[in-house]
């Protein structure tokens, strides 16, 4: 595949294994990624992970605010790629870009399409309690993740797996499936499968409000929300007038020793070296990792060493 001219579009860590594979197996003529963004208290501009990798490999990097700008589209055509590969890029491509490469545009998506089209398939697959997910490669079309499917690989989601952990697994699988897709494309063996829209679902972008915990829900539903948002977005509740972020929780077996009585949901039933036990809509959930304003995340055990929670107390 060394003669294959590839233009790569991607931005976060999830895209890196695919880009690495392409630099080893094909001729990557350029990388397109999102502009540098300010981070941290000093708001220092930080490059996306894909840009850092591309710079190390001396691959030309472009960071347009909008890929659809005519001058930038003209530049892409001058690069004359045989195929454009898109992995978590972050911008919608116009049809003019989708249609000009010889082999079109191929996307690596972190779900088993047509389920979980959209911006946050990994997070929502966990939040919704799915037992399985995977990676799909597809030819890109004008709709949102609606193009013809190519290859898939399925993986199981474990009970305590977080979005970051699953993302790392799927990123490696995505690179492997992408390589298989390109080999089949070049050999003429690649088959296209039209998506069944009646089986589709949408994974909307994660916003702050997504993480607000509703303690009337089941312990499992809250556990799924916490592990689905165990990333840059975090599940949270309110405690003593402050935002109380919850990074990790644990489902409990039946018969756990907690005070009995008619407690409101969100009530803290007890604390010990394992963490904070909270009343949910159907039982009890153990909080094991937390973060309070201005502090780093820490184990609930460490938090309790410095903070005495007087019972009865309640998350709201």
C-alpha positions as CSV (number, residue, x, y, z in Angstrom):
1,X,0.0,0.0,0.0
2,X,3.0,2.3,0.0
3,X,1.9,4.0,-3.2
4,X,-1.5,4.9,-1.8
5,X,-1.6,8.7,-1.3
6,X,-3.6,9.3,1.9
7,X,-4.8,12.6,3.4
8,X,-5.6,12.1,7.1
9,X,-8.2,14.1,9.1
10,X,-8.3,13.6,12.8
11,X,-7.7,15.3,16.1
12,X,-7.7,13.5,19.5
13,X,-5.8,10.5,20.9
14,X,-8.4,8.1,19.5
15,X,-7.1,8.9,16.0
16,X,-3.4,8.2,16.7
17,X,-3.3,4.4,16.2
18,X,-4.9,4.8,12.8
19,X,-2.5,7.6,11.8
20,X,0.4,5.6,13.0
21,X,-0.6,2.6,11.0
22,X,-1.1,4.8,7.9
23,X,2.4,6.3,8.2
24,X,3.8,2.7,8.3
25,X,1.7,1.3,5.5
26,X,0.9,4.1,3.1
27,X,2.1,7.5,1.8
28,X,0.5,10.1,4.1
29,X,0.7,13.3,2.1
30,X,-0.7,15.6,4.8
31,X,-2.7,15.7,8.0
32,X,-5.6,18.0,8.7
33,X,-6.6,18.6,12.3
34,X,-8.4,21.2,14.5
35,X,-6.7,24.5,15.5
36,X,-4.7,24.6,18.7
37,X,-6.8,25.3,21.7
38,X,-6.1,27.1,25.0
39,X,-5.8,24.8,28.0
40,X,-5.2,25.1,31.8
41,X,-5.2,28.1,34.0
42,X,-2.7,29.9,31.8
43,X,-4.8,29.3,28.7
44,X,-1.7,28.3,26.8
45,X,-2.4,27.1,23.3
46,X,-1.9,23.4,23.0
47,X,-1.7,21.4,19.8
48,X,-4.0,18.4,19.2
49,X,-2.4,15.0,19.7
50,X,-2.6,14.3,16.0
51,X,-0.6,17.5,15.2
52,X,2.1,16.5,17.7
53,X,2.5,13.1,16.1
54,X,2.5,14.5,12.6
55,X,5.2,17.1,13.4
56,X,7.4,14.3,14.8
57,X,7.0,12.5,11.5
58,X,7.6,15.6,9.4
59,X,4.2,15.3,7.8
60,X,2.7,18.6,6.6
61,X,-0.1,19.8,9.0
62,X,-3.1,22.0,8.2
63,X,-5.4,23.5,10.8
64,X,-8.3,25.3,9.1
65,X,-11.1,26.8,11.2
66,X,-13.5,25.5,8.5
67,X,-12.5,22.9,6.0
68,X,-15.3,24.0,3.6
69,X,-13.5,27.3,2.8
70,X,-12.9,27.4,-0.9
71,X,-9.2,28.2,-0.7
72,X,-8.7,25.3,1.6
73,X,-10.7,22.9,-0.6
74,X,-8.5,24.0,-3.5
75,X,-5.4,23.2,-1.4
76,X,-6.7,19.7,-0.6
77,X,-7.2,19.0,-4.3
78,X,-3.7,20.1,-5.1
79,X,-2.4,17.4,-2.6
80,X,-4.1,14.9,-4.9
81,X,-4.9,12.2,-2.3
82,X,-6.2,8.8,-3.5
83,X,-8.3,8.6,-0.4
84,X,-9.2,10.7,2.6
85,X,-9.2,8.9,6.0
86,X,-11.3,10.6,8.8
87,X,-11.0,9.5,12.4
88,X,-12.7,11.8,15.0
89,X,-11.9,14.9,13.1
90,X,-14.6,17.2,14.6
91,X,-15.8,19.0,11.5
92,X,-18.5,18.0,8.9
93,X,-17.0,17.6,5.4
94,X,-18.8,19.2,2.4
95,X,-19.7,17.0,-0.6
96,X,-17.0,18.7,-2.6
97,X,-14.4,17.2,-0.4
98,X,-16.2,13.8,0.0
99,X,-16.4,13.3,-3.7
100,X,-13.0,14.3,-5.3
101,X,-10.6,11.6,-4.1
102,X,-10.3,8.5,-6.3
103,X,-11.5,6.2,-3.6
104,X,-13.6,8.7,-1.7
105,X,-13.5,9.3,2.1
106,X,-13.4,6.5,4.6
107,X,-14.4,7.1,8.3
108,X,-13.5,5.0,11.4
109,X,-16.4,5.2,13.8
110,X,-16.5,4.0,17.4
111,X,-19.8,2.1,17.3
112,X,-21.5,-0.8,15.4
113,X,-23.4,1.4,12.9
114,X,-26.2,2.2,12.4
115,X,-26.3,2.4,16.2
116,X,-24.9,5.4,17.9
117,X,-24.3,7.7,15.0
118,X,-22.9,11.1,16.1
119,X,-20.3,12.8,18.2
120,X,-20.2,10.6,21.4
121,X,-20.8,7.0,20.5
122,X,-18.4,5.6,23.1
123,X,-19.8,7.6,26.0
124,X,-23.5,6.9,25.2
125,X,-22.9,3.2,24.7
126,X,-21.7,3.0,28.3
127,X,-24.3,5.4,29.7
128,X,-27.0,3.3,28.1
129,X,-25.7,0.1,29.6
130,X,-24.8,-1.6,26.3
131,X,-23.0,-5.0,26.7
132,X,-21.3,-4.7,23.3
133,X,-20.0,-2.1,21.0
134,X,-17.3,-2.0,18.3
135,X,-15.8,-0.2,15.3
136,X,-17.2,0.4,11.9
137,X,-15.5,1.7,8.8
138,X,-17.7,3.4,6.2
139,X,-17.7,5.4,3.1
140,X,-18.6,8.9,4.1
141,X,-21.8,10.5,2.7
142,X,-23.5,13.9,3.2
143,X,-25.5,12.7,6.2
144,X,-24.2,12.3,9.8
145,X,-22.5,8.9,9.9
146,X,-25.0,7.6,7.3
147,X,-22.6,6.3,4.6
148,X,-22.4,2.7,3.4
149,X,-20.7,0.4,6.0
150,X,-17.6,-1.5,5.1
151,X,-16.0,-3.6,7.9
152,X,-16.9,-4.1,11.6
153,X,-15.4,-5.6,14.7
154,X,-17.4,-6.1,17.9
155,X,-16.1,-6.0,21.5
156,X,-17.7,-6.6,24.9
157,X,-18.1,-3.8,27.4
158,X,-17.3,-4.9,31.0
159,X,-19.4,-3.8,34.0
160,X,-16.8,-1.3,35.3
161,X,-15.1,-0.2,32.1
162,X,-14.9,3.6,31.6
163,X,-15.2,5.6,28.5
164,X,-11.5,6.3,28.4
165,X,-10.6,2.6,28.9
166,X,-13.0,1.6,26.1
167,X,-11.8,4.4,23.9
168,X,-8.2,3.1,24.1
169,X,-9.4,-0.4,23.1
170,X,-11.5,0.8,20.2
171,X,-8.7,3.1,18.9
172,X,-6.4,0.1,18.4
173,X,-9.2,-2.0,16.9
174,X,-10.0,0.9,14.6
175,X,-6.5,1.0,13.2
176,X,-6.6,-2.8,12.5
177,X,-10.0,-2.6,10.9
178,X,-8.9,0.4,8.8
179,X,-5.9,-1.5,7.5
180,X,-8.1,-4.4,6.5
181,X,-10.5,-2.0,4.8
182,X,-7.8,-0.4,2.7
183,X,-6.3,-3.8,1.7
184,X,-9.7,-5.0,0.5
185,X,-10.3,-1.7,-1.2
186,X,-7.1,-2.0,-3.3
187,X,-7.8,-5.6,-4.1
188,X,-11.3,-4.9,-5.2
189,X,-12.8,-7.2,-2.5
190,X,-14.5,-4.4,-0.5
191,X,-18.2,-4.7,-0.2
192,X,-20.6,-1.9,0.8
193,X,-23.6,-2.4,3.0
194,X,-26.3,0.3,3.1
195,X,-27.3,1.3,6.6
196,X,-30.8,0.5,7.9
197,X,-32.1,3.8,9.1
198,X,-34.9,2.1,11.1
199,X,-32.2,0.6,13.4
200,X,-30.2,3.8,13.8
201,X,-29.7,5.7,17.0
202,X,-28.0,9.1,17.7
203,X,-25.2,9.8,20.2
204,X,-25.5,13.5,20.8
205,X,-22.6,15.6,22.0
206,X,-21.9,15.5,25.7
207,X,-22.7,18.7,27.5
208,X,-22.3,19.7,31.1
209,X,-25.9,19.0,32.0
210,X,-25.5,15.4,30.8
211,X,-23.4,14.7,33.9
212,X,-25.9,15.9,36.6
213,X,-26.9,12.8,38.6
214,X,-30.5,12.0,39.2
215,X,-30.5,10.0,42.4
216,X,-34.0,8.7,41.7
217,X,-32.5,6.4,39.0
218,X,-31.2,3.0,39.7
219,X,-27.8,2.3,41.1
220,X,-26.8,0.7,37.8
221,X,-28.0,3.6,35.7
222,X,-26.0,6.1,37.8
223,X,-23.0,3.8,37.8
224,X,-23.2,3.7,33.9
225,X,-23.4,7.5,33.8
226,X,-20.3,7.9,36.0
227,X,-18.2,5.5,34.0
228,X,-19.5,6.9,30.7
229,X,-18.4,10.4,31.7
230,X,-15.1,9.3,33.3
231,X,-13.1,11.6,31.0
232,X,-13.0,15.4,30.4
233,X,-16.7,15.4,31.2
234,X,-17.5,14.1,34.7
235,X,-20.7,13.1,36.5
236,X,-21.5,15.4,39.3
237,X,-24.0,16.2,42.1
238,X,-24.4,19.0,44.7
239,X,-23.2,18.7,48.3
240,X,-23.2,21.5,50.8
241,X,-23.8,24.1,48.1
242,X,-20.8,22.9,46.0
243,X,-20.3,20.8,42.9
244,X,-19.2,17.4,43.9
245,X,-17.7,15.4,41.0
246,X,-17.9,11.7,41.0
247,X,-15.2,9.8,39.0
248,X,-15.8,6.2,40.0
249,X,-18.5,4.1,41.7
250,X,-19.1,0.5,42.4
251,X,-22.2,-1.6,42.3
252,X,-22.8,-3.5,45.5
253,X,-24.0,-7.1,46.1
254,X,-27.2,-7.7,47.9
255,X,-27.2,-7.7,51.7
256,X,-24.7,-4.9,52.2
257,X,-24.7,-3.6,55.8
258,X,-26.2,-0.1,55.7
259,X,-28.7,1.6,58.0
260,X,-32.3,0.7,57.4
261,X,-35.1,3.2,57.3
262,X,-37.0,5.5,55.0
263,X,-34.2,7.6,53.5
264,X,-34.6,10.0,50.7
265,X,-32.7,9.3,47.4
266,X,-29.3,10.9,47.5
267,X,-28.9,10.3,51.2
268,X,-25.5,9.3,52.4
269,X,-26.1,6.1,54.4
270,X,-22.6,5.6,55.8
271,X,-18.9,6.1,55.0
272,X,-16.0,3.7,55.6
273,X,-12.6,2.9,54.1
274,X,-14.3,1.7,50.9
275,X,-16.0,5.0,50.2
276,X,-19.4,6.7,50.5
277,X,-22.6,4.8,50.4
278,X,-25.6,6.6,48.8
279,X,-29.3,5.8,48.5
280,X,-30.5,5.5,44.9
281,X,-33.9,4.8,43.4
282,X,-33.5,1.1,43.8
283,X,-30.8,0.5,46.4
284,X,-27.3,1.7,47.3
285,X,-24.3,2.8,45.2
286,X,-20.7,3.1,46.5
287,X,-18.7,6.1,45.5
288,X,-15.0,5.4,45.4
289,X,-13.4,8.4,43.6
290,X,-14.3,12.0,43.9
291,X,-13.3,15.6,43.2
292,X,-14.2,18.9,45.0
293,X,-13.8,22.4,43.7
294,X,-10.2,23.5,43.4
295,X,-8.8,20.0,44.2
296,X,-7.5,17.1,42.2
297,X,-9.5,13.9,42.0
298,X,-8.8,11.5,44.8
299,X,-10.1,8.3,46.3
300,X,-13.2,8.6,48.5
301,X,-11.1,7.1,51.3
302,X,-8.6,10.0,51.0
303,X,-11.4,12.5,50.8
304,X,-12.9,11.2,54.0
305,X,-9.6,11.5,55.8
306,X,-9.8,15.3,55.5
307,X,-13.6,15.7,55.5
308,X,-15.9,14.5,58.2
309,X,-19.4,13.9,56.7
310,X,-22.0,14.3,59.4
311,X,-24.9,12.0,59.1
312,X,-27.6,12.5,58.0
313,X,-26.3,14.2,54.9
314,X,-27.7,14.2,51.3
315,X,-26.5,14.8,47.8
316,X,-29.0,17.0,45.8
